[in-house]
Amino acid sequence: MEPILVVFIIFGSTALIIYKYLETRHKERMAMIEKGVSPADFKGKSLSDFLKTNPLTSLKWGMVLMFVGIGLMVATFLDRSYYMSDSVYPASMLIFGGLAFVIFYSIASRKLKQE
């Protein structure tokens, strides 16, 4: 394909998606006005609501990253010591990542019961 054609396809599809989004939003608002409902009643979450951090979310991803790193270290040890195949790397990382989620679930459920 010609490089200029690829550029036109990329920018054209992006512009089309934005146009369809704005058109749909306009139609929804017009339908709400016709029904007599204020669009402010259906206002979604603001940007500040999305930026608020949940301490449990930080704990979850911190534990997952830490346990995946431990899984990578264990896999490196197993590979160098026992000459295991390369499939031990993703397997141990997934096992330790899953273990982190299970531990997080127990911590989070205990914390939610306290509240």
C-alpha positions as CSV (number, residue, x, y, z in Angstrom):
1,M,0.0,0.0,0.0
2,E,1.0,3.5,-0.6
3,P,2.2,5.3,2.6
4,I,0.0,8.3,1.9
5,L,-3.1,6.0,1.7
6,V,-2.3,4.5,5.1
7,V,-2.0,8.0,6.6
8,F,-5.4,9.0,5.1
9,I,-7.0,5.8,6.4
10,I,-5.6,6.4,9.9
11,F,-6.6,10.0,10.2
12,G,-9.9,9.5,8.4
13,S,-11.0,6.6,10.6
14,T,-10.0,8.7,13.7
15,A,-12.1,11.6,12.5
16,L,-15.0,9.4,11.7
17,I,-15.0,7.9,15.1
18,I,-14.9,11.3,16.8
19,Y,-17.7,12.5,14.5
20,K,-20.0,9.5,15.2
21,Y,-19.4,10.0,19.0
22,L,-20.3,13.6,18.9
23,E,-23.4,12.9,16.7
24,T,-24.6,10.2,19.0
25,R,-24.2,12.4,22.0
26,H,-26.1,15.2,20.3
27,K,-29.0,12.8,19.5
28,E,-29.1,11.6,23.0
29,R,-29.3,15.1,24.4
30,M,-32.0,16.1,22.0
31,A,-34.1,13.1,22.9
32,M,-33.7,14.0,26.6
33,I,-34.8,17.6,25.9
34,E,-37.8,16.3,23.9
35,K,-38.9,14.1,26.8
36,G,-38.5,17.0,29.2
37,V,-35.6,15.6,31.1
38,S,-32.7,17.8,32.0
39,P,-29.4,16.6,30.6
40,A,-27.7,17.7,33.9
41,D,-29.6,15.0,35.7
42,F,-27.7,12.3,33.7
43,K,-24.4,14.0,34.0
44,G,-21.7,11.3,34.3
45,K,-18.7,11.2,36.6
46,S,-16.4,14.2,36.5
47,L,-12.7,14.0,35.8
48,S,-12.0,14.5,39.5
49,D,-14.0,11.3,40.3
50,F,-11.7,9.3,38.0
51,L,-8.6,10.8,39.5
52,K,-9.4,9.8,43.1
53,T,-7.2,6.9,44.1
54,N,-8.5,4.0,46.1
55,P,-5.8,2.7,48.6
56,L,-7.0,-0.9,47.9
57,T,-6.3,-0.5,44.2
58,S,-2.8,0.7,44.9
59,L,-2.3,-2.2,47.3
60,K,-3.6,-4.6,44.7
61,W,-1.3,-3.5,41.9
62,G,1.7,-3.2,44.2
63,M,1.2,-6.7,45.4
64,V,0.8,-8.1,41.9
65,L,3.9,-6.4,40.5
66,M,5.9,-7.5,43.6
67,F,4.8,-11.1,43.3
68,V,5.4,-11.2,39.5
69,G,8.9,-10.0,40.2
70,I,9.4,-12.7,42.8
71,G,8.0,-15.2,40.2
72,L,10.6,-14.0,37.7
73,M,13.4,-14.4,40.2
74,V,12.2,-17.9,41.1
75,A,12.0,-18.8,37.4
76,T,15.5,-17.5,36.8
77,F,16.8,-19.6,39.8
78,L,15.0,-22.7,38.5
79,D,16.3,-22.2,35.0
80,R,19.9,-21.7,36.0
81,S,20.0,-24.3,38.7
82,Y,17.9,-27.1,37.2
83,Y,18.2,-26.2,33.5
84,M,14.4,-26.0,33.1
85,S,12.9,-24.9,29.8
86,D,11.9,-21.3,29.1
87,S,8.3,-22.0,29.7
88,V,9.0,-21.8,33.5
89,Y,9.2,-18.0,33.2
90,P,5.6,-17.2,32.2
91,A,4.3,-20.1,34.4
92,S,5.9,-18.9,37.6
93,M,5.0,-15.3,36.9
94,L,1.3,-16.2,36.4
95,I,1.3,-18.5,39.5
96,F,2.8,-15.8,41.7
97,G,0.6,-13.1,40.2
98,G,-2.5,-15.2,40.9
99,L,-1.2,-15.8,44.4
100,A,-1.0,-12.0,44.8
101,F,-4.6,-11.6,43.8
102,V,-5.8,-14.3,46.2
103,I,-3.9,-12.7,49.1
104,F,-5.2,-9.3,48.1
105,Y,-8.8,-10.7,48.1
106,S,-8.4,-11.9,51.6
107,I,-6.9,-8.6,52.8
108,A,-9.6,-6.5,51.1
109,S,-12.5,-8.6,52.3
110,R,-11.2,-8.4,55.9
111,K,-10.8,-4.6,55.5
112,L,-14.3,-4.2,54.1
113,K,-15.8,-6.2,56.9
114,Q,-14.1,-3.9,59.4
115,E,-15.8,-0.9,57.8
